[in-house]
Amino acid sequence: MPLHFELVTPEKLCRSDDVYMVVVPGSEGDFGVLEGHSPIMSTLRNDATLDIYATQGATPEKLTIAGGFAEVNEKGLTILAEQVVEAV
């Protein structure tokens, strides 16, 4: 089953889709999130890169974000980013 992933900034919902995995740049270190991950909240590092894997073994899509929060719950992963800077 895929992981539901949403990327949100104060201005808009930037992305909402199902993916295989996202590697999140947490303030205490990077962590990978797959479907069924335990609930967690984390602050995000500034000017860090999200790695988004559409499918298992795929080349990741890389997005640079500027700070914010990540929340994993039973509905999936939500990244609340201060800003999406650019695709890497």
VOKOL-528162 format. One record per residue: residue number from 1; residue in three letters; x, y, z of N, C-alpha, C, CB in turn. Coordinates in Angstrom, 2 decimals. Glycine has a CB too. Layout:
pos=NUM&code=ALA&nc1=X&nc2=Y&nc3=Z&cac1=X&cac2=Y&cac3=Z&cc1=X&cc2=Y&cc3=Z&cbc1=X&cbc2=Y&cbc3=Z;
...
This chain:
pos=1&code=MET&nc1=0.83&nc2=-1.18&nc3=0.00&cac1=0.00&cac2=0.00&cac3=0.00&cc1=0.88&cc2=1.25&cc3=0.00&cbc1=-0.95&cbc2=0.00&cbc3=1.21;
pos=2&code=PRO&nc1=0.52&nc2=2.27&nc3=-0.74&cac1=1.35&cac2=3.48&cac3=-0.79&cc1=1.15&cc2=4.38&cc3=0.43&cbc1=1.04&cbc2=4.27&cbc3=-2.05;
pos=3&code=LEU&nc1=2.09&nc2=5.28&nc3=0.59&cac1=2.06&cac2=6.29&cac3=1.64&cc1=1.39&cc2=7.54&cc3=1.08&cbc1=3.50&cbc2=6.61&cbc3=2.17;
pos=4&code=HIS&nc1=0.38&nc2=8.07&nc3=1.78&cac1=-0.22&cac2=9.33&cac3=1.33&cc1=0.67&cc2=10.46&cc3=1.84&cbc1=-1.71&cbc2=9.48&cbc3=1.85;
pos=5&code=PHE&nc1=1.08&nc2=11.34&nc3=0.92&cac1=2.03&cac2=12.41&cac3=1.21&cc1=1.45&cc2=13.75&cc3=0.80&cbc1=3.37&cbc2=12.16&cbc3=0.50;
pos=6&code=GLU&nc1=1.52&nc2=14.71&nc3=1.71&cac1=1.11&cac2=16.08&cac3=1.41&cc1=2.21&cc2=17.05&cc3=1.79&cbc1=-0.21&cbc2=16.44&cbc3=2.14;
pos=7&code=LEU&nc1=2.47&nc2=18.00&nc3=0.90&cac1=3.43&cac2=19.07&cac3=1.13&cc1=2.67&cc2=20.38&cc3=1.08&cbc1=4.61&cbc2=19.04&cbc3=0.08;
pos=8&code=VAL&nc1=2.70&nc2=21.11&nc3=2.20&cac1=1.89&cac2=22.32&cac3=2.35&cc1=2.80&cc2=23.48&cc3=2.77&cbc1=0.76&cbc2=22.11&cbc3=3.40;
pos=9&code=THR&nc1=2.56&nc2=24.66&nc3=2.16&cac1=3.21&cac2=25.90&cac3=2.59&cc1=2.11&cc2=26.83&cc3=3.08&cbc1=4.05&cbc2=26.55&cbc3=1.42;
pos=10&code=PRO&nc1=2.47&nc2=27.95&nc3=3.70&cac1=1.43&cac2=28.89&cac3=4.13&cc1=0.56&cc2=29.39&cc3=2.97&cbc1=2.07&cbc2=30.07&cbc3=4.83;
pos=11&code=GLU&nc1=1.09&nc2=29.38&nc3=1.75&cac1=0.36&cac2=29.90&cac3=0.60&cc1=-0.57&cc2=28.88&cc3=-0.04&cbc1=1.32&cbc2=30.40&cbc3=-0.42;
pos=12&code=LYS&nc1=-0.16&nc2=27.58&nc3=-0.05&cac1=-0.94&cac2=26.61&cac3=-0.81&cc1=-0.56&cc2=25.16&cc3=-0.50&cbc1=-0.78&cbc2=26.86&cbc3=-2.29;
pos=13&code=LEU&nc1=-1.41&nc2=24.27&nc3=-0.97&cac1=-1.10&cac2=22.85&cac3=-0.98&cc1=-0.25&cc2=22.60&cc3=-2.21&cbc1=-2.42&cbc2=21.96&cbc3=-0.98;
pos=14&code=CYS&nc1=1.01&nc2=22.27&nc3=-2.03&cac1=1.94&cac2=22.11&cac3=-3.15&cc1=1.84&cc2=20.72&cc3=-3.78&cbc1=3.36&cbc2=22.36&cbc3=-2.69;
pos=15&code=ARG&nc1=1.50&nc2=19.74&nc3=-2.96&cac1=1.50&cac2=18.37&cac3=-3.46&cc1=0.62&cc2=17.51&cc3=-2.57&cbc1=2.93&cbc2=17.81&cbc3=-3.54;
pos=16&code=SER&nc1=-0.10&nc2=16.59&nc3=-3.20&cac1=-0.91&cac2=15.61&cac3=-2.48&cc1=-1.02&cc2=14.38&cc3=-3.36&cbc1=-2.34&cbc2=16.19&cbc3=-2.11;
pos=17&code=ASP&nc1=-0.23&nc2=13.34&nc3=-3.03&cac1=-0.29&cac2=12.12&cac3=-3.81&cc1=0.22&cc2=10.94&cc3=-3.01&cbc1=0.52&cbc2=12.27&cbc3=-5.09;
pos=18&code=ASP&nc1=0.10&nc2=9.77&nc3=-3.60&cac1=0.56&cac2=8.55&cac3=-2.96&cc1=1.94&cc2=8.20&cc3=-3.50&cbc1=-0.44&cbc2=7.38&cbc3=-3.20;
pos=19&code=VAL&nc1=2.87&nc2=7.92&nc3=-2.59&cac1=4.24&cac2=7.61&cac3=-2.95&cc1=4.69&cc2=6.36&cc3=-2.19&cbc1=5.18&cbc2=8.80&cbc3=-2.64;
pos=20&code=TYR&nc1=5.87&nc2=5.87&nc3=-2.53&cac1=6.42&cac2=4.71&cac3=-1.83&cc1=7.06&cc2=5.13&cc3=-0.51&cbc1=7.45&cbc2=3.98&cbc3=-2.71;
pos=21&code=MET&nc1=7.93&nc2=6.16&nc3=-0.55&cac1=8.67&cac2=6.58&cac3=0.64&cc1=9.12&cc2=8.02&cc3=0.50&cbc1=9.89&cbc2=5.66&cbc3=0.89;
pos=22&code=VAL&nc1=9.25&nc2=8.71&nc3=1.64&cac1=9.82&cac2=10.06&cac3=1.68&cc1=10.90&cc2=10.05&cc3=2.76&cbc1=8.71&cbc2=11.16&cbc3=1.97;
pos=23&code=VAL&nc1=12.09&nc2=10.57&nc3=2.42&cac1=13.15&cac2=10.76&cac3=3.41&cc1=13.06&cc2=12.22&cc3=3.86&cbc1=14.60&cbc2=10.42&cbc3=2.81;
pos=24&code=VAL&nc1=12.79&nc2=12.39&nc3=5.15&cac1=12.50&cac2=13.69&cac3=5.74&cc1=13.75&cc2=14.23&cc3=6.46&cbc1=11.31&cbc2=13.59&cbc3=6.73;
pos=25&code=PRO&nc1=14.12&nc2=15.51&nc3=6.22&cac1=15.28&cac2=16.11&cac3=6.89&cc1=14.91&cc2=16.66&cc3=8.27&cbc1=15.86&cbc2=17.22&cbc3=6.02;
pos=26&code=GLY&nc1=14.77&nc2=15.77&nc3=9.23&cac1=14.41&cac2=16.18&cac3=10.58&cc1=15.53&cc2=16.95&cc3=11.26&cbc1=14.06&cbc2=14.97&cbc3=11.41;
pos=27&code=SER&nc1=15.19&nc2=17.76&nc3=12.24&cac1=16.20&cac2=18.56&cac3=12.93&cc1=17.19&cc2=17.67&cc3=13.70&cbc1=15.53&cbc2=19.53&cbc3=13.89;
pos=28&code=GLU&nc1=16.78&nc2=16.45&nc3=14.05&cac1=17.66&cac2=15.52&cac3=14.77&cc1=18.28&cc2=14.49&cc3=13.84&cbc1=16.88&cbc2=14.81&cbc3=15.86;
pos=29&code=GLY&nc1=18.05&nc2=14.64&nc3=12.53&cac1=18.59&cac2=13.71&cac3=11.54&cc1=17.52&cc2=13.28&cc3=10.55&cbc1=19.19&cbc2=12.48&cbc3=12.23;
pos=30&code=ASP&nc1=17.97&nc2=12.75&nc3=9.42&cac1=17.04&cac2=12.30&cac3=8.39&cc1=16.33&cc2=11.02&cc3=8.82&cbc1=17.79&cbc2=12.08&cbc3=7.06;
pos=31&code=PHE&nc1=15.08&nc2=10.86&nc3=8.38&cac1=14.36&cac2=9.61&cac3=8.64&cc1=13.44&cc2=9.31&cc3=7.48&cbc1=13.57&cbc2=9.69&cbc3=9.96;
pos=32&code=GLY&nc1=13.36&nc2=8.03&nc3=7.15&cac1=12.51&cac2=7.58&cac3=6.06&cc1=11.13&cc2=7.23&cc3=6.56&cbc1=13.13&cbc2=6.38&cbc3=5.36;
pos=33&code=VAL&nc1=10.11&nc2=7.58&nc3=5.78&cac1=8.73&cac2=7.28&cac3=6.14&cc1=8.10&cc2=6.42&cc3=5.05&cbc1=7.91&cbc2=8.60&cbc3=6.34;
pos=34&code=LEU&nc1=7.63&nc2=5.25&nc3=5.45&cac1=6.90&cac2=4.33&cac3=4.59&cc1=5.48&cc2=4.20&cc3=5.12&cbc1=7.60&cbc2=2.93&cbc3=4.53;
pos=35&code=GLU&nc1=4.58&nc2=3.63&nc3=4.33&cac1=3.21&cac2=3.35&cac3=4.79&cc1=3.29&cc2=2.55&cc3=6.10&cbc1=2.39&cbc2=2.55&cbc3=3.70;
pos=36&code=GLY&nc1=2.46&nc2=2.91&nc3=7.07&cac1=2.43&cac2=2.20&cac3=8.35&cc1=3.44&cc2=2.68&cc3=9.37&cbc1=2.64&cbc2=0.76&cbc3=8.11;
pos=37&code=HIS&nc1=4.16&nc2=3.77&nc3=9.09&cac1=5.15&cac2=4.31&cac3=10.03&cc1=4.45&cc2=4.70&cc3=11.32&cbc1=5.89&cbc2=5.54&cbc3=9.41;
pos=38&code=SER&nc1=5.13&nc2=4.56&nc3=12.43&cac1=4.59&cac2=4.99&cac3=13.72&cc1=4.36&cc2=6.49&cc3=13.72&cbc1=5.55&cbc2=4.59&cbc3=14.86;
pos=39&code=PRO&nc1=3.34&nc2=6.96&nc3=14.45&cac1=3.10&cac2=8.40&cac3=14.52&cc1=4.30&cc2=9.14&cc3=15.10&cbc1=1.85&cbc2=8.69&cbc3=15.37;
pos=40&code=ILE&nc1=4.60&nc2=10.28&nc3=14.51&cac1=5.74&cac2=11.09&cac3=14.96&cc1=5.52&cc2=12.53&cc3=14.49&cbc1=7.09&cbc2=10.52&cbc3=14.41;
pos=41&code=MET&nc1=6.08&nc2=13.46&nc3=15.24&cac1=6.17&cac2=14.86&cac3=14.80&cc1=7.62&cc2=15.28&cc3=14.93&cbc1=5.21&cbc2=15.81&cbc3=15.65;
pos=42&code=SER&nc1=8.09&nc2=16.08&nc3=13.98&cac1=9.48&cac2=16.53&cac3=14.00&cc1=9.57&cc2=17.91&cc3=13.38&cbc1=10.39&cbc2=15.54&cbc3=13.26;
pos=43&code=THR&nc1=10.49&nc2=18.72&nc3=13.90&cac1=10.82&cac2=19.96&cac3=13.21&cc1=11.77&cc2=19.60&cc3=12.07&cbc1=11.47&cbc2=21.02&cbc3=14.19;
pos=44&code=LEU&nc1=11.84&nc2=20.48&nc3=11.07&cac1=12.67&cac2=20.26&cac3=9.90&cc1=13.84&cc2=21.22&cc3=9.88&cbc1=11.85&cbc2=20.40&cbc3=8.62;
pos=45&code=ARG&nc1=14.95&nc2=20.78&nc3=9.30&cac1=16.11&cac2=21.65&cac3=9.14&cc1=15.83&cc2=22.69&cc3=8.05&cbc1=17.38&cbc2=20.83&cbc3=8.79;
pos=46&code=ASN&nc1=16.47&nc2=23.84&nc3=8.17&cac1=16.38&cac2=24.87&cac3=7.13&cc1=17.21&cc2=24.49&cc3=5.93&cbc1=16.83&cbc2=26.24&cbc3=7.68;
pos=47&code=ASP&nc1=16.74&nc2=24.84&nc3=4.76&cac1=17.46&cac2=24.59&cac3=3.51&cc1=17.93&cc2=23.14&cc3=3.41&cbc1=18.65&cbc2=25.52&cbc3=3.39;
pos=48&code=ALA&nc1=17.00&nc2=22.23&nc3=3.61&cac1=17.27&cac2=20.80&cac3=3.56&cc1=16.49&cc2=20.19&cc3=2.40&cbc1=16.90&cbc2=20.11&cbc3=4.91;
pos=49&code=THR&nc1=16.84&nc2=18.96&nc3=2.06&cac1=16.24&cac2=18.31&cac3=0.90&cc1=15.32&cc2=17.17&cc3=1.30&cbc1=17.33&cbc2=17.80&cbc3=-0.03;
pos=50&code=LEU&nc1=14.11&nc2=17.18&nc3=0.72&cac1=13.19&cac2=16.04&cac3=0.81&cc1=13.50&cc2=15.11&cc3=-0.35&cbc1=11.67&cbc2=16.52&cbc3=0.79;
pos=51&code=ASP&nc1=13.61&nc2=13.82&nc3=-0.08&cac1=13.76&cac2=12.81&cac3=-1.14&cc1=12.44&cc2=12.06&cc3=-1.24&cbc1=14.96&cbc2=11.84&cbc3=-0.84;
pos=52&code=ILE&nc1=11.79&nc2=12.15&nc3=-2.40&cac1=10.47&cac2=11.56&cac3=-2.60&cc1=10.59&cc2=10.41&cc3=-3.61&cbc1=9.44&cbc2=12.63&cbc3=-3.09;
pos=53&code=TYR&nc1=10.32&nc2=9.19&nc3=-3.15&cac1=10.40&cac2=8.00&cac3=-3.99&cc1=9.00&cc2=7.62&cc3=-4.43&cbc1=11.09&cbc2=6.82&cbc3=-3.24;
pos=54&code=ALA&nc1=8.71&nc2=7.73&nc3=-5.72&cac1=7.39&cac2=7.40&cac3=-6.25&cc1=7.10&cc2=5.91&cc3=-6.11&cbc1=7.27&cbc2=7.83&cbc3=-7.72;
pos=55&code=THR&nc1=8.11&nc2=5.08&nc3=-6.38&cac1=7.99&cac2=3.62&cac3=-6.27&cc1=9.26&cc2=3.07&cc3=-5.65&cbc1=7.72&cbc2=2.98&cbc3=-7.67;
pos=56&code=GLN&nc1=9.19&nc2=1.83&nc3=-5.20&cac1=10.36&cac2=1.18&cac3=-4.63&cc1=11.46&cc2=1.08&cc3=-5.68&cbc1=10.00&cbc2=-0.23&cbc3=-4.08;
pos=57&code=GLY&nc1=12.68&nc2=1.51&nc3=-5.35&cac1=13.80&cac2=1.45&cac3=-6.26&cc1=13.89&cc2=2.60&cc3=-7.25&cbc1=13.74&cbc2=0.19&cbc3=-7.00;
pos=58&code=ALA&nc1=12.92&nc2=3.51&nc3=-7.21&cac1=12.91&cac2=4.65&cac3=-8.15&cc1=13.99&cc2=5.66&cc3=-7.77&cbc1=11.53&cbc2=5.33&cbc3=-8.17;
pos=59&code=THR&nc1=14.40&nc2=6.46&nc3=-8.72&cac1=15.28&cac2=7.59&cac3=-8.44&cc1=14.44&cc2=8.65&cc3=-7.72&cbc1=15.93&cbc2=8.17&cbc3=-9.77;
pos=60&code=PRO&nc1=14.93&nc2=9.17&nc3=-6.59&cac1=14.10&cac2=10.11&cac3=-5.85&cc1=13.98&cc2=11.46&cc3=-6.52&cbc1=14.65&cbc2=10.29&cbc3=-4.47;
pos=61&code=GLU&nc1=12.80&nc2=12.06&nc3=-6.36&cac1=12.60&cac2=13.46&cac3=-6.70&cc1=13.10&cc2=14.24&cc3=-5.50&cbc1=11.08&cbc2=13.80&cbc3=-7.04;
pos=62&code=LYS&nc1=13.87&nc2=15.29&nc3=-5.73&cac1=14.45&cac2=16.05&cac3=-4.63&cc1=13.88&cc2=17.46&cc3=-4.62&cbc1=15.99&cbc2=16.09&cbc3=-4.74;
pos=63&code=LEU&nc1=13.39&nc2=17.87&nc3=-3.45&cac1=12.87&cac2=19.23&cac3=-3.26&cc1=13.57&cc2=19.87&cc3=-2.08&cbc1=11.32&cbc2=19.21&cbc3=-3.05;
pos=64&code=THR&nc1=14.02&nc2=21.10&nc3=-2.24&cac1=14.62&cac2=21.84&cac3=-1.13&cc1=13.53&cc2=22.62&cc3=-0.43&cbc1=15.76&cbc2=22.79&cbc3=-1.63;
pos=65&code=ILE&nc1=13.50&nc2=22.48&nc3=0.90&cac1=12.50&cac2=23.18&cac3=1.71&cc1=13.21&cc2=24.04&cc3=2.74&cbc1=11.53&cbc2=22.19&cbc3=2.39;
pos=66&code=ALA&nc1=12.52&nc2=25.07&nc3=3.21&cac1=13.06&cac2=25.96&cac3=4.23&cc1=12.25&cc2=25.81&cc3=5.50&cbc1=13.06&cbc2=27.44&cbc3=3.74;
pos=67&code=GLY&nc1=12.72&nc2=24.94&nc3=6.39&cac1=12.13&cac2=24.78&cac3=7.71&cc1=10.69&cc2=24.32&cc3=7.71&cbc1=12.21&cbc2=26.05&cbc3=8.42;
pos=68&code=GLY&nc1=10.17&nc2=24.11&nc3=8.92&cac1=8.80&cac2=23.69&cac3=9.10&cc1=8.69&cc2=22.48&cc3=10.01&cbc1=8.17&cbc2=23.39&cbc3=7.77;
pos=69&code=PHE&nc1=7.63&nc2=21.70&nc3=9.78&cac1=7.32&cac2=20.53&cac3=10.61&cc1=6.90&cc2=19.35&cc3=9.73&cbc1=6.19&cbc2=20.87&cbc3=11.62;
pos=70&code=ALA&nc1=7.10&nc2=18.16&nc3=10.27&cac1=6.61&cac2=16.93&cac3=9.63&cc1=5.73&cc2=16.21&cc3=10.64&cbc1=7.79&cbc2=16.01&cbc3=9.14;
pos=71&code=GLU&nc1=4.61&nc2=15.69&nc3=10.16&cac1=3.74&cac2=14.89&cac3=11.01&cc1=3.38&cc2=13.61&cc3=10.28&cbc1=2.45&cbc2=15.69&cbc3=11.41;
pos=72&code=VAL&nc1=3.60&nc2=12.48&nc3=10.96&cac1=3.17&cac2=11.19&cac3=10.46&cc1=2.03&cc2=10.71&cc3=11.36&cbc1=4.36&cbc2=10.14&cbc3=10.42;
pos=73&code=ASN&nc1=0.90&nc2=10.35&nc3=10.75&cac1=-0.21&cac2=9.79&cac3=11.51&cc1=-0.85&cc2=8.67&cc3=10.68&cbc1=-1.27&cbc2=10.89&cbc3=11.88;
pos=74&code=GLU&nc1=-2.01&nc2=8.18&nc3=11.11&cac1=-2.65&cac2=7.07&cac3=10.40&cc1=-3.06&cc2=7.43&cc3=8.98&cbc1=-3.87&cbc2=6.59&cbc3=11.18;
pos=75&code=LYS&nc1=-3.15&nc2=8.73&nc3=8.68&cac1=-3.54&cac2=9.18&cac3=7.33&cc1=-2.35&cc2=9.31&cc3=6.39&cbc1=-4.26&cbc2=10.50&cbc3=7.42;
pos=76&code=GLY&nc1=-1.12&nc2=9.33&nc3=6.92&cac1=0.07&cac2=9.46&cac3=6.09&cc1=1.03&cc2=10.50&cc3=6.63&cbc1=-0.32&cbc2=9.80&cbc3=4.68;
pos=77&code=LEU&nc1=1.80&nc2=11.11&nc3=5.72&cac1=2.82&cac2=12.09&cac3=6.05&cc1=2.40&cc2=13.47&cc3=5.54&cbc1=4.19&cbc2=11.69&cbc3=5.46;
pos=78&code=THR&nc1=2.45&nc2=14.45&nc3=6.43&cac1=2.21&cac2=15.84&cac3=6.04&cc1=3.45&cc2=16.65&cc3=6.39&cbc1=0.93&cbc2=16.43&cbc3=6.74;
pos=79&code=ILE&nc1=3.98&nc2=17.35&nc3=5.40&cac1=5.09&cac2=18.28&cac3=5.61&cc1=4.50&cc2=19.68&cc3=5.56&cbc1=6.24&cbc2=18.09&cbc3=4.54;
pos=80&code=LEU&nc1=4.66&nc2=20.43&nc3=6.65&cac1=4.25&cac2=21.83&cac3=6.70&cc1=5.52&cc2=22.66&cc3=6.60&cbc1=3.44&cbc2=22.16&cbc3=8.04;
pos=81&code=ALA&nc1=5.86&nc2=23.06&nc3=5.38&cac1=7.12&cac2=23.77&cac3=5.12&cc1=6.90&cc2=25.27&cc3=5.11&cbc1=7.73&cbc2=23.31&cbc3=3.80;
pos=82&code=GLU&nc1=7.86&nc2=26.00&nc3=5.66&cac1=7.79&cac2=27.45&cac3=5.58&cc1=7.84&cc2=27.90&cc3=4.13&cbc1=8.93&cbc2=28.10&cbc3=6.39;
pos=83&code=GLN&nc1=8.63&nc2=27.18&nc3=3.32&cac1=8.77&cac2=27.52&cac3=1.91&cc1=9.37&cc2=26.33&cc3=1.17&cbc1=9.65&cbc2=28.79&cbc3=1.72;
pos=84&code=VAL&nc1=8.87&nc2=26.09&nc3=-0.05&cac1=9.52&cac2=25.15&cac3=-0.96&cc1=10.42&cc2=25.99&cc3=-1.83&cbc1=8.48&cbc2=24.30&cbc3=-1.82;
pos=85&code=VAL&nc1=11.73&nc2=25.80&nc3=-1.67&cac1=12.69&cac2=26.68&cac3=-2.32&cc1=12.84&cc2=26.34&cc3=-3.79&cbc1=14.04&cbc2=26.59&cbc3=-1.62;
pos=86&code=GLU&nc1=13.13&nc2=25.06&nc3=-4.09&cac1=13.34&cac2=24.67&cac3=-5.48&cc1=13.47&cc2=23.16&cc3=-5.59&cbc1=14.58&cbc2=25.34&cbc3=-6.05;
pos=87&code=ALA&nc1=13.27&nc2=22.68&nc3=-6.80&cac1=13.58&cac2=21.28&cac3=-7.10&cc1=15.07&cc2=21.20&cc3=-7.33&cbc1=12.77&cbc2=20.76&cbc3=-8.35;
pos=88&code=VAL&nc1=15.72&nc2=20.19&nc3=-6.76&cac1=17.18&cac2=20.04&cac3=-6.87&cc1=17.50&cc2=19.27&cc3=-8.13&cbc1=17.77&cbc2=19.34&cbc3=-5.63;
